Amino acid sequence: MTTYTLFRREITDLRRSRLLVALVGCFAALLAVAALAYPPDDPVDLTSLLGGELNGLAVPTVGILLGAFALVDEVETGRLGVLLGVPVTRRDVFVGTVLGRAVVLVGAVAVGFLVAGAVLWVRPTALDPVALARVACATAGLGLAFLGIAVGWSAFAADRMRALGASFAALLSFGAPWELFVVAPASLLARGSVQLSSSLEPAIATDPAWYSLLYWGSPTNAFRAAISVSEPVVWMPVTVLVFWTVVPATVGYWRFRSRDIA
């Protein structure tokens, strides 16, 4: 049994999940409704709607549901012990499982935006296809970031509910608590005052780089910056999304490699 075999098994199992199919269907339906309901004459606002608060909550939730059970489920159900009884390593299990779930997540986002794109193609609109693709890529990046965070918790948690709870706690902490306890004090140091939440977003021309890094250190803030079609691509938020995808999962692999399966 190889990494590829485990990868295919993971995708096959997830395709049979009624919960996942329902989530993908709801996501695609919500994007379609958003594309139909919003006035088509403003491409910036329409793109912001397709990649706004809806995706900022729905896609991380899907990423967490996929990632939180990825590793702890193998241990709790005893499948890891069975797999290790055949010529397979923990690295094979980790890579096959996580990569399979990541591909399923990206596929779900792609389906949702293809549906939205089809609606916008039928309905005359000023939306730029390149802008829509940019929002789709950023949305996938946001989902992968929370998938990576959830995988990290899945490797450390004693059971599935703890992994799920810790992952959703991380999602909540990157919202208002991040702005209150991280961004607001940073604004006081960088600007000499704490402004309204809507004014905390960094101004690249005037704010120091460390302030921008702290603000965009939240995956949700990085996502909002990445979908801003009125501005050129800012690579720091993209780097933040990659960081949250790779680093927690890597730490999770380090823990999973030596985890007791008894």
C-alpha positions as CSV (number, residue, x, y, z in Angstrom):
1,M,0.0,0.0,0.0
2,T,1.4,3.4,-1.1
3,T,0.7,7.0,-0.5
4,Y,-1.2,7.1,-3.8
5,T,-3.4,4.2,-2.7
6,L,-4.2,5.9,0.6
7,F,-4.9,9.2,-1.3
8,R,-7.4,7.4,-3.6
9,R,-9.0,5.7,-0.6
10,E,-9.5,9.0,1.1
11,I,-11.1,10.7,-1.9
12,T,-13.4,7.7,-2.4
13,D,-14.5,7.7,1.2
14,L,-15.2,11.4,1.2
15,R,-17.2,11.2,-2.0
16,R,-19.6,8.9,-0.2
17,S,-20.0,11.2,2.8
18,R,-23.5,12.6,2.8
19,L,-22.5,15.5,5.0
20,L,-19.8,16.6,2.6
21,V,-22.1,16.3,-0.4
22,A,-24.7,18.4,1.4
23,L,-22.1,21.0,2.4
24,V,-20.8,21.3,-1.2
25,G,-24.4,21.5,-2.5
26,C,-25.2,24.3,0.0
27,F,-22.1,26.2,-0.9
28,A,-22.7,26.0,-4.6
29,A,-26.4,27.0,-4.1
30,L,-25.4,30.0,-1.9
31,L,-22.9,31.2,-4.5
32,A,-25.5,30.8,-7.2
33,V,-28.1,32.8,-5.2
34,A,-25.5,35.5,-4.5
35,A,-24.7,35.8,-8.2
36,L,-28.4,36.0,-9.1
37,A,-29.5,38.4,-6.4
38,Y,-26.8,41.1,-6.6
39,P,-26.9,43.9,-9.2
40,P,-24.5,43.0,-12.0
41,D,-23.2,46.4,-12.8
42,D,-20.5,46.7,-10.2
43,P,-17.8,44.0,-10.6
44,V,-15.9,45.0,-7.4
45,D,-18.9,44.7,-5.1
46,L,-20.1,41.5,-6.8
47,T,-16.7,39.9,-6.4
48,S,-16.6,41.0,-2.8
49,L,-20.0,39.4,-2.2
50,L,-18.9,36.1,-3.7
51,G,-15.8,36.1,-1.6
52,G,-17.1,37.9,1.5
53,E,-18.5,36.9,4.8
54,L,-20.3,33.9,3.3
55,N,-17.1,32.3,2.2
56,G,-15.2,33.6,5.2
57,L,-17.3,31.3,7.4
58,A,-18.5,28.5,5.1
59,V,-15.2,27.5,3.6
60,P,-13.2,27.5,6.9
61,T,-16.0,25.3,8.3
62,V,-15.6,22.8,5.5
63,G,-11.8,22.9,6.0
64,I,-12.1,22.3,9.7
65,L,-14.6,19.4,9.3
66,L,-12.2,17.7,6.8
67,G,-9.0,18.4,8.8
68,A,-10.1,17.9,12.4
69,F,-11.0,14.2,11.9
70,A,-8.1,13.4,9.5
71,L,-5.6,11.9,11.9
72,V,-7.3,11.4,15.2
73,D,-10.0,9.4,13.4
74,E,-7.3,6.9,12.2
75,V,-6.2,6.4,15.8
76,E,-9.6,6.2,17.4
77,T,-11.0,3.7,15.0
78,G,-8.0,1.5,15.1
79,R,-7.3,1.9,11.3
80,L,-3.8,3.2,11.9
81,G,-2.8,0.0,13.7
82,V,-4.2,-2.0,10.9
83,L,-2.5,0.1,8.2
84,L,0.8,-0.2,10.0
85,G,0.5,-3.9,9.9
86,V,1.1,-3.8,6.2
87,P,4.1,-2.3,4.3
88,V,3.1,1.3,4.9
89,T,4.7,4.1,7.0
90,R,3.1,6.9,9.1
91,R,4.3,9.3,6.5
92,D,2.3,7.5,3.8
93,V,-0.8,7.6,6.0
94,F,-0.3,11.3,6.8
95,V,0.4,12.4,3.3
96,G,-2.3,10.3,1.6
97,T,-4.9,11.3,4.1
98,V,-4.2,15.0,4.2
99,L,-3.6,15.4,0.5
100,G,-6.8,13.6,-0.3
101,R,-8.8,15.9,2.0
102,A,-7.1,18.9,0.5
103,V,-8.0,17.9,-3.0
104,V,-11.6,17.3,-2.0
105,L,-11.7,20.8,-0.4
106,V,-10.2,22.5,-3.5
107,G,-12.7,20.5,-5.7
108,A,-15.6,21.6,-3.6
109,V,-14.6,25.3,-4.0
110,A,-14.1,24.8,-7.7
111,V,-17.6,23.3,-8.1
112,G,-19.1,26.2,-6.2
113,F,-17.4,28.9,-8.3
114,L,-18.1,27.0,-11.5
115,V,-21.8,27.1,-10.7
116,A,-21.5,30.9,-9.9
117,G,-19.5,31.4,-13.1
118,A,-22.2,29.6,-15.1
119,V,-24.9,31.8,-13.6
120,L,-22.9,34.9,-14.3
121,W,-22.3,33.8,-17.9
122,V,-26.0,33.3,-18.5
123,R,-26.9,36.5,-16.7
124,P,-25.1,39.6,-18.3
125,T,-22.6,41.0,-15.9
126,A,-19.6,43.3,-15.7
127,L,-17.6,40.8,-13.7
128,D,-14.1,40.1,-14.9
129,P,-13.4,36.3,-15.2
130,V,-9.9,36.9,-13.9
131,A,-11.2,38.6,-10.8
132,L,-13.6,35.7,-10.2
133,A,-10.7,33.3,-10.6
134,R,-8.7,35.4,-8.1
135,V,-11.5,35.1,-5.5
136,A,-11.8,31.4,-6.1
137,C,-8.1,30.9,-5.5
138,A,-8.2,33.0,-2.4
139,T,-11.2,31.1,-1.1
140,A,-9.4,27.8,-1.7
141,G,-6.4,29.2,0.1
142,L,-8.6,30.2,3.1
143,G,-10.1,26.7,3.3
144,L,-6.6,25.0,3.0
145,A,-5.3,27.3,5.8
146,F,-8.0,26.1,8.2
147,L,-7.6,22.5,7.0
148,G,-3.9,22.8,7.9
149,I,-4.8,24.2,11.4
150,A,-7.3,21.5,11.9
151,V,-4.9,18.8,10.9
152,G,-2.4,20.1,13.4
153,W,-5.0,19.9,16.2
154,S,-6.1,16.4,14.9
155,A,-2.6,15.1,15.5
156,F,-2.5,16.3,19.1
157,A,-6.1,15.9,20.3
158,A,-7.1,12.8,22.3
159,D,-10.4,12.4,20.5
160,R,-12.4,13.8,17.6
161,M,-14.5,16.2,19.6
162,R,-11.5,17.9,21.2
163,A,-9.9,18.2,17.8
164,L,-13.1,19.7,16.4
165,G,-13.5,22.1,19.3
166,A,-9.9,23.3,19.2
167,S,-10.2,23.9,15.5
168,F,-13.4,26.0,15.8
169,A,-11.9,27.9,18.7
170,A,-9.0,28.8,16.4
171,L,-11.5,30.0,13.8
172,L,-13.2,32.2,16.3
173,S,-9.9,33.6,17.7
174,F,-9.0,34.9,14.3
175,G,-12.0,37.2,14.3
176,A,-12.8,39.9,16.9
177,P,-10.3,38.6,19.5
178,W,-7.5,39.0,17.0
179,E,-8.4,42.6,16.3
180,L,-8.9,43.4,19.9
181,F,-5.8,41.7,21.4
182,V,-3.3,41.8,18.5
183,V,-4.2,44.4,15.9
184,A,-5.5,47.2,18.3
185,P,-2.4,47.3,20.4
186,A,-0.3,47.1,17.3
187,S,-2.2,50.1,15.9
188,L,-1.5,52.0,19.1
189,L,2.2,51.4,18.7
190,A,2.3,52.1,14.9
191,R,-0.1,55.0,14.7
192,G,-0.3,56.4,18.2
193,S,-4.0,55.6,18.4
194,V,-6.6,52.8,18.3
195,Q,-9.0,53.4,15.5
196,L,-12.3,51.9,14.5
197,S,-12.2,48.3,13.3
198,S,-12.8,49.4,9.7
199,S,-9.8,51.6,9.9
200,L,-7.4,49.0,11.2
201,E,-6.5,47.7,7.8
202,P,-2.9,48.5,7.0
203,A,-1.9,51.3,4.6
204,I,1.1,49.9,2.8
205,A,2.5,53.4,2.0
206,T,2.5,54.6,5.6
207,D,2.3,51.8,8.1
208,P,5.4,49.8,9.0
209,A,5.7,46.3,7.5
210,W,5.4,44.6,11.0
211,Y,2.0,46.1,11.4
212,S,0.8,44.7,8.1
213,L,2.2,41.3,9.0
214,L,0.3,41.3,12.4
215,Y,-2.9,42.4,10.8
216,W,-2.7,39.9,8.0
217,G,-1.5,37.2,10.4
218,S,-5.1,36.2,10.7
219,P,-6.1,34.0,7.8
220,T,-9.5,35.7,7.6
221,N,-7.8,39.1,7.3
222,A,-5.3,37.8,4.7
223,F,-8.2,36.3,2.7
224,R,-10.1,39.7,2.7
225,A,-6.9,41.4,1.4
226,A,-6.3,38.7,-1.3
227,I,-9.8,39.1,-2.8
228,S,-9.6,42.9,-3.0
229,V,-9.9,43.2,-6.8
230,S,-9.6,47.0,-6.7
231,E,-5.9,46.6,-5.7
232,P,-3.0,44.6,-7.2
233,V,-2.1,41.3,-5.7
234,V,-0.3,41.9,-2.3
235,W,1.8,38.8,-1.7
236,M,2.1,39.1,2.1
237,P,-1.5,37.9,2.6
238,V,-0.9,35.0,0.2
239,T,2.2,34.1,2.1
240,V,0.2,34.1,5.3
241,L,-2.4,31.7,3.9
242,V,0.4,29.4,2.7
243,F,2.0,29.6,6.2
244,W,-1.2,28.5,8.0
245,T,-1.6,25.7,5.5
246,V,1.9,24.2,5.8
247,V,3.2,25.0,9.3
248,P,0.4,23.6,11.5
249,A,0.2,20.5,9.3
250,T,4.0,20.0,9.5
251,V,3.9,20.3,13.3
252,G,1.0,17.8,13.3
253,Y,3.1,15.4,11.2
254,W,5.9,15.6,13.8
255,R,3.4,14.7,16.5
256,F,1.7,12.0,14.5
257,R,5.0,10.3,13.7
258,S,5.5,9.4,17.3
259,R,1.9,9.1,18.5
260,D,1.0,6.1,20.6
261,I,-1.7,4.1,18.9
262,A,-2.5,1.8,21.8
